[in-house]
Amino acid sequence: MLRSRPTRQAEASIWTREFSPALPTITKTPSQASLDIAWKELEESPKRISLRRSYDELRSPRRRFKRILPLMLALACCVLLFWFLAPGLYASLKESHNFLPSPPPQVLEPTQDLIEITPSQAPTTSPSSKASLVHVQAEPRITDTRKVRWPPMVTAIPETRPDTNSLYSGVTASSIDAQFCGGISPCRILLPLWIGEQESRSRMHLVQVLQLARSLNRTLVLPNVGRSRIGACGRWEFEVYYDVGSFVGPKTEADEGLVRKVMLMDDFRTWLEMRPTEPSGQLLFVDEKTDVDEDASKDKISPNSTEALSVYVDKTSLDVEDSRLRKVRCLPTKYRQLELETFAPMTVHIPPVDSFGGQFLADALAQDEIIRHSVLQGSLLDPIPEVLVLHWDTRHFPFPNLLDPEAMNLDYSSKLYSLARKLMQPPYLAIHWRMETVSPSLLPDCAEALVDTLTTLLSDPNLASGIQTIWFASDFPWPVSSSAADILNSNLEGDQTQGSMQIASSARRSNTFRSVSHEHVEAIGIFTSAFRKGGVLENWRLTGVTEELERVRREMEKEGKGYVLEEDDDEGVLLEDSGVLGILDKLVAMDSALFVSGAKRCGRVSSFTKQITDYRAKQKEANVPRNIVDIFG
């Protein structure tokens, strides 16, 4: 019902004044007749009348609603996501925090009736209860008759790092020693820190060191290897060069019953870390020097076994900056658990002859007087060091009956044998020329003599049948194959006027061959020119270990295989190691149909060459065809 005129008029004026100042003010009052007519029209057709507000007032609520609407939609999405993901999040949180499992659900017996609740029978519930009810009705009615195991079975135990405080709890040094040293406690170990010659002779010296360890009743740690050296500071493990299995077992009847006690380097370092107390160690330097000035500050002891030995004991403990350790700086870092303060370092000078008895050395080291002088910290319950760290720098062999590594069955790694067979397919001819010890003035003549020898051998159809490739093994630091000869000569021609050129350590094939003279380059040029077009050996291909390794690498990469010798050598650095390259040269030369090496004038009968010829001599006894060895010069 419409309000009276005065009231409507008053409210309209208030509205106009306070909320809509832009509207015009009503100045004329309608007559009574017009009001009666309007009233009559309203009674005949009623209409809804609303007062019109200003434009700004009408727009304000809509604007606020539009601003709030996105927030409300986002909130609704979050609620829905939480609704669907909450059960999974709770389960994962429960598993990660190892909550105790909830009691097993009760399983309905097969005799019980299942009750289905219909919507008409369902009581009034909250929205959450309704949602769960809908979920229950949607599931199929399946009776779980599986037998629930309680408590649940433990299938895995999470790994945790042990507490350092409890790491040695209940562990004794004797128990660790018995575990690593074949039940013997305390351990008596010999660690070869350094063997002072390159691989071919170092391999022979390792057999001498093994015999010394057996004489001292010590376990030999198989040293690391690297860059054609053997010692505890090498980069690679022992089995990279050699076959551990063949080295451990006895080969001859005389060795039966004598156990070769050896320990892998990894086991030795694990033993150091697991010991609750640091094992004692002593440095032993064995060389062929005579008495020198540096021995004046040491105590000299004359052993009872022989006067040929000179034994000196330092008066102080080992200094890591000692000049005798300049080639083996890894001792305080790799083997920091080794305690070297209890026993003073000891130096033994042995005669530089092969006839000297190695047993004299072993007897001197076991002499009571020498042991007492080496103890620095008063009296000890055990005056014998647990680890004897050996620095072996001799050129002769104190155990002359063990000069042949094959007698001790020290063979090369099976991986190197396999790789050598991939490098060359027989038949082929192999050359070994060690240029380091040859007088530079003789090198050009020796190169011509080598070409003449090859021409003579390959001219014989019986000897040269099927041979298309010449393998060249040398201490010359660069490849000399036909494909690389021109590049080699162009790179070195400018250096000939300078007399000699230093060889980078990474390029050396020999640790002692450090500079190349222009005579070396001239000799290599004479030799390689014979394989070029128009040369007397142009029908044969000249190659070497560098070229064939590159070929094998390309073939393996094409097949999608990794070009590595060891799994931990991701970058293939091992195949650039001078020791590995030298062993591959040796293995390839052993299996060649024809083998040529330098005579005394143009080379040297090195241990490298001798091991090849000795192997081929055994093959000749087995009637291997075309097992020919010749020399040039």
JORABEL-V132278 format. One record per residue. N is the residue number from 1. RES is the residue in one letter. SS is DSSP state (2 for helix, 1 for strand, 0 for the rest). PHI is phi in radians with two decimals (999 if undefined). Layout:
[[N RES SS PHI] [N RES SS PHI]]
This chain:
[[1 M 0 999] [2 L 0 -1.24] [3 R 0 -1.34] [4 S 0 -1.17] [5 R 2 -1.08] [6 P 2 -1.05] [7 T 2 -1.14] [8 R 2 -1.06] [9 Q 2 -1.18] [10 A 2 -1.18] [11 E 2 -1.16] [12 A 2 -1.10] [13 S 2 -1.17] [14 I 2 -1.13] [15 W 2 -1.06] [16 T 2 -1.18] [17 R 2 -1.28] [18 E 2 -1.62] [19 F 0 -2.01] [20 S 0 -2.35] [21 P 0 -1.19] [22 A 0 -1.38] [23 L 0 -1.35] [24 P 0 -1.23] [25 T 0 -1.45] [26 I 0 -1.30] [27 T 0 -1.99] [28 K 0 -2.13] [29 T 0 -1.59] [30 P 0 -1.16] [31 S 0 -1.36] [32 Q 2 -1.21] [33 A 2 -1.15] [34 S 2 -1.18] [35 L 2 -1.20] [36 D 2 -1.14] [37 I 2 -1.12] [38 A 2 -1.14] [39 W 2 -1.15] [40 K 2 -1.16] [41 E 2 -1.14] [42 L 2 -1.16] [43 E 2 -1.20] [44 E 2 -1.27] [45 S 0 -2.40] [46 P 0 -1.16] [47 K 0 -2.32] [48 R 0 -1.53] [49 I 0 -1.93] [50 S 0 -2.22] [51 L 0 -1.37] [52 R 0 -1.49] [53 R 0 -1.63] [54 S 0 -1.22] [55 Y 2 -1.13] [56 D 2 -1.16] [57 E 2 -1.22] [58 L 2 -1.22] [59 R 2 -1.42] [60 S 2 -1.12] [61 P 2 -1.09] [62 R 2 -1.10] [63 R 2 -1.10] [64 R 2 -1.13] [65 F 2 -1.16] [66 K 2 -1.12] [67 R 2 -1.26] [68 I 2 -1.39] [69 L 2 -1.02] [70 P 2 -1.06] [71 L 2 -1.13] [72 M 2 -1.16] [73 L 2 -1.14] [74 A 2 -1.09] [75 L 2 -1.10] [76 A 2 -1.13] [77 C 2 -1.11] [78 C 2 -1.08] [79 V 2 -1.10] [80 L 2 -1.14] [81 L 2 -1.08] [82 F 2 -1.10] [83 W 2 -1.10] [84 F 2 -1.49] [85 L 2 -1.66] [86 A 2 -1.01] [87 P 2 -1.07] [88 G 2 -1.17] [89 L 2 -1.11] [90 Y 2 -1.15] [91 A 2 -1.15] [92 S 2 -1.16] [93 L 2 -1.13] [94 K 2 -1.15] [95 E 2 -1.22] [96 S 2 -1.19] [97 H 0 -1.68] [98 N 0 0.94] [99 F 0 -1.14] [100 L 0 -1.14] [101 P 0 -1.16] [102 S 0 -1.24] [103 P 0 -1.03] [104 P 0 -1.15] [105 P 0 -1.20] [106 Q 0 -1.28] [107 V 0 -1.80] [108 L 0 -1.18] [109 E 0 -1.23] [110 P 0 -1.08] [111 T 0 -1.41] [112 Q 0 -1.35] [113 D 0 -1.53] [114 L 0 -1.55] [115 I 0 -1.81] [116 E 0 -1.83] [117 I 0 -1.63] [118 T 0 -1.58] [119 P 0 -1.03] [120 S 0 -1.23] [121 Q 0 -1.54] [122 A 0 -1.25] [123 P 0 -1.29] [124 T 0 -1.20] [125 T 0 -2.27] [126 S 0 -1.28] [127 P 2 -0.99] [128 S 2 -1.16] [129 S 2 -1.18] [130 K 2 -1.09] [131 A 2 -1.10] [132 S 2 -1.16] [133 L 2 -1.16] [134 V 2 -1.05] [135 H 2 -1.12] [136 V 2 -1.14] [137 Q 2 -1.19] [138 A 2 -1.35] [139 E 0 -1.31] [140 P 0 -1.23] [141 R 0 -1.47] [142 I 0 -2.10] [143 T 0 -1.62] [144 D 0 -1.47] [145 T 0 -1.78] [146 R 0 -1.20] [147 K 0 -1.45] [148 V 0 -1.48] [149 R 0 -1.53] [150 W 0 -2.45] [151 P 0 -1.23] [152 P 0 -1.13] [153 M 0 -1.31] [154 V 0 -1.54] [155 T 0 -1.83] [156 A 0 -2.75] [157 I 0 -2.05] [158 P 0 -1.10] [159 E 0 -1.42] [160 T 0 -2.31] [161 R 0 -1.29] [162 P 0 -1.20] [163 D 0 -1.23] [164 T 2 -1.10] [165 N 2 -1.22] [166 S 2 -1.80] [167 L 0 -1.11] [168 Y 0 -1.76] [169 S 0 -1.16] [170 G 0 1.35] [171 V 0 -1.78] [172 T 0 -2.02] [173 A 2 -1.10] [174 S 2 -1.16] [175 S 2 -1.20] [176 I 2 -1.18] [177 D 2 -1.08] [178 A 2 -1.12] [179 Q 2 -1.23] [180 F 2 -1.72] [181 C 0 -2.03] [182 G 0 1.16] [183 G 0 1.46] [184 I 0 -1.69] [185 S 0 -2.47] [186 P 0 -1.36] [187 C 0 -1.21] [188 R 0 -2.20] [189 I 1 -2.18] [190 L 1 -2.04] [191 L 1 -1.89] [192 P 1 -1.27] [193 L 1 -1.35] [194 W 1 -2.75] [195 I 1 -2.10] [196 G 0 -1.48] [197 E 0 -2.33] [198 Q 0 -1.34] [199 E 2 -0.90] [200 S 2 -1.06] [201 R 2 -1.45] [202 S 2 -1.09] [203 R 2 -1.07] [204 M 2 -1.26] [205 H 2 -1.19] [206 L 2 -1.10] [207 V 2 -1.12] [208 Q 2 -1.11] [209 V 2 -1.15] [210 L 2 -1.09] [211 Q 2 -1.17] [212 L 2 -1.11] [213 A 2 -1.09] [214 R 2 -1.16] [215 S 2 -1.18] [216 L 0 -1.58] [217 N 0 1.00] [218 R 0 -2.10] [219 T 1 -1.50] [220 L 1 -1.51] [221 V 1 -1.45] [222 L 0 -1.22] [223 P 0 -1.28] [224 N 1 -1.35] [225 V 1 -2.37] [226 G 1 2.80] [227 R 0 0.98] [228 S 0 1.15] [229 R 1 -2.20] [230 I 1 -2.18] [231 G 1 3.02] [232 A 0 -1.17] [233 C 0 -1.66] [234 G 0 -1.12] [235 R 0 -1.42] [236 W 1 -1.90] [237 E 0 -1.28] [238 F 2 -1.01] [239 E 2 -1.26] [240 V 2 -1.18] [241 Y 0 -1.58] [242 Y 1 -2.19] [243 D 0 -1.62] [244 V 2 -1.15] [245 G 2 -1.05] [246 S 2 -1.24] [247 F 2 -1.39] [248 V 2 -1.40] [249 G 0 -1.33] [250 P 0 -1.23] [251 K 0 -2.00] [252 T 0 -1.71] [253 E 2 -1.15] [254 A 2 -1.16] [255 D 2 -1.48] [256 E 0 -1.07] [257 G 0 1.57] [258 L 0 -1.72] [259 V 0 -1.41] [260 R 0 -1.50] [261 K 0 -1.41] [262 V 1 -2.27] [263 M 1 -2.42] [264 L 0 -1.19] [265 M 2 -1.06] [266 D 2 -1.11] [267 D 2 -1.18] [268 F 2 -1.11] [269 R 2 -1.20] [270 T 2 -1.14] [271 W 2 -1.05] [272 L 2 -1.06] [273 E 2 -1.30] [274 M 2 -1.48] [275 R 0 -1.15] [276 P 0 -1.18] [277 T 0 -2.13] [278 E 0 -1.20] [279 P 0 -1.25] [280 S 1 -1.41] [281 G 1 -2.40] [282 Q 1 -2.47] [283 L 1 -1.45] [284 L 1 -2.18] [285 F 1 -1.78] [286 V 1 -2.07] [287 D 1 -2.56] [288 E 0 -1.97] [289 K 0 -1.30] [290 T 0 -1.50] [291 D 0 -1.05] [292 V 0 -2.04] [293 D 2 -1.09] [294 E 2 -1.17] [295 D 2 -1.38] [296 A 2 -1.11] [297 S 2 -1.52] [298 K 0 -2.00] [299 D 1 -1.52] [300 K 1 -1.61] [301 I 1 -2.20] [302 S 0 -1.62] [303 P 0 -1.23] [304 N 0 -1.30] [305 S 0 -1.24] [306 T 0 -2.82] [307 E 0 -1.56] [308 A 0 -1.28] [309 L 0 -1.62] [310 S 1 -2.09] [311 V 1 -1.96] [312 Y 1 -2.19] [313 V 1 -2.09] [314 D 0 -1.14] [315 K 0 -1.59] [316 T 0 -2.28] [317 S 0 -1.26] [318 L 0 -1.19] [319 D 0 -1.74] [320 V 0 -1.10] [321 E 0 -1.61] [322 D 0 -1.01] [323 S 2 -1.12] [324 R 2 -1.22] [325 L 2 -1.84] [326 R 0 -1.13] [327 K 0 -1.67] [328 V 0 -2.39] [329 R 0 -1.57] [330 C 0 -1.49] [331 L 2 -1.02] [332 P 2 -1.32] [333 T 2 -1.82] [334 K 2 -1.28] [335 Y 0 -2.20] [336 R 0 -1.22] [337 Q 0 -1.33] [338 L 0 -1.43] [339 E 1 -1.59] [340 L 0 -2.04] [341 E 0 -1.66] [342 T 0 -1.40] [343 F 1 -2.02] [344 A 0 -1.36] [345 P 0 -1.07] [346 M 1 -2.26] [347 T 1 -2.13] [348 V 1 -2.19] [349 H 1 -1.72] [350 I 0 -1.90] [351 P 0 -1.12] [352 P 0 -1.43] [353 V 0 -2.43] [354 D 0 -1.36] [355 S 0 -1.38] [356 F 0 -1.16] [357 G 0 -1.36] [358 G 2 -1.18] [359 Q 2 -1.18] [360 F 2 -1.07] [361 L 2 -1.11] [362 A 2 -1.12] [363 D 2 -1.16] [364 A 2 -1.14] [365 L 2 -1.19] [366 A 0 -1.63] [367 Q 0 -1.25] [368 D 2 -1.09] [369 E 2 -1.10] [370 I 2 -1.17] [371 I 2 -1.12] [372 R 2 -1.14] [373 H 2 -1.21] [374 S 2 -1.48] [375 V 1 -1.45] [376 L 0 -1.71] [377 Q 0 -1.89] [378 G 0 1.14] [379 S 0 -1.45] [380 L 0 -2.21] [381 L 0 -1.13] [382 D 0 -2.17] [383 P 0 -1.40] [384 I 0 -1.91] [385 P 0 -1.14] [386 E 0 -1.27] [387 V 1 -2.15] [388 L 1 -1.76] [389 V 1 -1.60] [390 L 1 -1.79] [391 H 1 -1.88] [392 W 1 -1.82] [393 D 1 -2.28] [394 T 0 -2.13] [395 R 0 -1.90] [396 H 0 -1.94] [397 F 0 -2.10] [398 P 0 -1.20] [399 F 0 -1.94] [400 P 2 -1.17] [401 N 2 -1.36] [402 L 2 -2.17] [403 L 0 -1.41] [404 D 0 -1.66] [405 P 2 -1.05] [406 E 2 -1.16] [407 A 2 -1.14] [408 M 2 -1.76] [409 N 0 1.08] [410 L 0 -1.56] [411 D 0 -1.82] [412 Y 1 -1.44] [413 S 0 -1.11] [414 S 2 -1.13] [415 K 2 -1.17] [416 L 2 -1.24] [417 Y 2 -1.07] [418 S 2 -1.11] [419 L 2 -1.17] [420 A 2 -1.09] [421 R 2 -1.20] [422 K 2 -1.31] [423 L 2 -1.23] [424 M 0 -2.39] [425 Q 0 -1.89] [426 P 0 -1.19] [427 P 0 -1.57] [428 Y 0 -2.74] [429 L 1 -1.92] [430 A 1 -2.10] [431 I 1 -2.14] [432 H 1 -2.18] [433 W 1 -2.28] [434 R 0 -1.64] [435 M 0 -1.64] [436 E 0 -1.04] [437 T 0 -1.57] [438 V 0 -1.46] [439 S 0 -1.06] [440 P 2 -0.97] [441 S 2 -1.20] [442 L 2 -1.60] [443 L 2 -1.07] [444 P 2 -1.05] [445 D 2 -1.15] [446 C 2 -1.16] [447 A 2 -1.12] [448 E 2 -1.16] [449 A 2 -1.14] [450 L 2 -1.15] [451 V 2 -1.09] [452 D 2 -1.11] [453 T 2 -1.12] [454 L 2 -1.13] [455 T 2 -1.10] [456 T 2 -1.15] [457 L 2 -1.15] [458 L 2 -1.39] [459 S 2 -1.41] [460 D 0 -1.43] [461 P 2 -1.11] [462 N 2 -1.25] [463 L 2 -1.33] [464 A 2 -1.58] [465 S 0 -1.05] [466 G 0 1.45] [467 I 0 -1.46] [468 Q 0 -2.12] [469 T 1 -2.23] [470 I 1 -1.99] [471 W 1 -1.68] [472 F 1 -1.96] [473 A 1 -2.02] [474 S 1 -2.73] [475 D 0 -1.54] [476 F 0 -1.10] [477 P 0 -1.35] [478 W 0 -2.08] [479 P 0 -1.11] [480 V 0 -2.18] [481 S 0 -1.19] [482 S 2 -1.05] [483 S 2 -1.26] [484 A 2 -1.86] [485 A 2 -1.13] [486 D 2 -1.10] [487 I 2 -1.11] [488 L 2 -1.09] [489 N 2 -1.13] [490 S 2 -1.15] [491 N 2 -1.33] [492 L 2 -1.83] [493 E 2 -1.06] [494 G 2 -1.25] [495 D 2 -1.65] [496 Q 2 -1.17] [497 T 2 -1.27] [498 Q 2 -1.56] [499 G 0 1.54] [500 S 1 -2.65] [501 M 1 -2.24] [502 Q 1 -1.27] [503 I 0 -1.69] [504 A 0 -1.08] [505 S 2 -1.06] [506 S 2 -1.25] [507 A 2 -1.69] [508 R 0 -1.23] [509 R 0 -1.60] [510 S 0 -2.41] [511 N 0 -1.23] [512 T 0 -1.81] [513 F 0 -1.70] [514 R 0 -2.00] [515 S 1 -2.51] [516 V 1 -2.06] [517 S 1 -1.69] [518 H 2 -1.20] [519 E 2 -1.18] [520 H 2 -1.09] [521 V 2 -1.15] [522 E 2 -1.11] [523 A 2 -1.13] [524 I 2 -1.15] [525 G 2 -1.12] [526 I 2 -1.09] [527 F 2 -1.18] [528 T 2 -1.26] [529 S 2 -1.14] [530 A 0 -1.20] [531 F 0 -1.71] [532 R 0 -1.43] [533 K 0 -1.08] [534 G 0 1.62] [535 G 0 -1.40] [536 V 0 -1.23] [537 L 0 -2.06] [538 E 0 -1.17] [539 N 0 -1.46] [540 W 0 -2.06] [541 R 1 -1.73] [542 L 1 -1.69] [543 T 1 -2.58] [544 G 0 -2.76] [545 V 2 -1.17] [546 T 2 -1.13] [547 E 2 -1.16] [548 E 2 -1.28] [549 L 2 -1.12] [550 E 2 -1.14] [551 R 2 -1.11] [552 V 2 -1.11] [553 R 2 -1.07] [554 R 2 -1.10] [555 E 2 -1.15] [556 M 2 -1.23] [557 E 2 -1.18] [558 K 2 -1.14] [559 E 0 -1.48] [560 G 0 1.38] [561 K 0 -1.76] [562 G 0 -1.36] [563 Y 0 -1.68] [564 V 0 -2.41] [565 L 0 -1.61] [566 E 0 -2.25] [567 E 0 -1.14] [568 D 0 -1.45] [569 D 0 -1.72] [570 D 0 -1.14] [571 E 0 -1.67] [572 G 0 1.21] [573 V 2 -1.19] [574 L 2 -1.06] [575 L 2 -1.35] [576 E 2 -1.88] [577 D 0 -1.22] [578 S 2 -1.12] [579 G 2 -1.17] [580 V 2 -1.12] [581 L 2 -1.09] [582 G 2 -1.15] [583 I 2 -1.14] [584 L 2 -1.10] [585 D 2 -0.99] [586 K 2 -1.16] [587 L 2 -1.16] [588 V 2 -1.15] [589 A 2 -1.16] [590 M 2 -1.09] [591 D 0 -1.70] [592 S 0 -1.34] [593 A 0 -1.27] [594 L 1 -2.17] [595 F 1 -2.29] [596 V 1 -2.23] [597 S 1 -2.41] [598 G 1 -1.38] [599 A 0 -1.31] [600 K 0 -1.04] [601 R 0 -1.22] [602 C 0 -1.96] [603 G 0 -3.02] [604 R 0 -2.62] [605 V 0 -1.36] [606 S 0 -1.42] [607 S 2 -1.09] [608 F 2 -1.03] [609 T 2 -1.18] [610 K 2 -1.12] [611 Q 2 -1.14] [612 I 2 -1.19] [613 T 2 -1.18] [614 D 2 -1.12] [615 Y 2 -1.12] [616 R 2 -1.22] [617 A 2 -1.13] [618 K 2 -1.17] [619 Q 2 -1.17] [620 K 2 -1.16] [621 E 2 -1.11] [622 A 0 -1.55] [623 N 0 1.06] [624 V 0 -1.29] [625 P 0 -1.20] [626 R 0 0.96] [627 N 0 -1.63] [628 I 1 -1.85] [629 V 1 -2.11] [630 D 1 -2.40] [631 I 1 -2.22] [632 F 1 -2.23] [633 G 0 1.65]]
